[in-house]
Amino acid sequence: MLVLPCIRVPDGKLPQGSQAGLWGSLLPAAWSYMLAARARGLGTAWTTLHLAYESEVAELLGLPGDVRQGALIPTAYYTGDTFRPARRQPLDEVLHLDRWTG
């Protein structure tokens, strides 16, 4: 199954300077969906590569002009046995306190 989290944008245009507030409701909901799917043995992946073709996808699905896509989340039953925590960069390479350090 492909899940396409979307948000309705008044006048079909994304407002200047308030992107965090706009997407701040959609993105946590999508993440919660992914966690709930995982708890039920479903695998998911957060992707946005399809957004290069957002207008074509919207036309294919018949989305109204004031709807914007936030992600594409493929969802399927997991058939393997290798679910494990993802590899992560060491915290000291990605966390910056008080100032950005290289």
Protein Blocks (a to p, Z undefined) as FASTA:
>chain_A
ZZddddddehhiacehilmmmmmmmmmmmmmmmmmmmmnopacdddfklmmmmmmmmmmn
opafkbccfbdcdddddfbfkbccdddddfklmgcghiacZZ
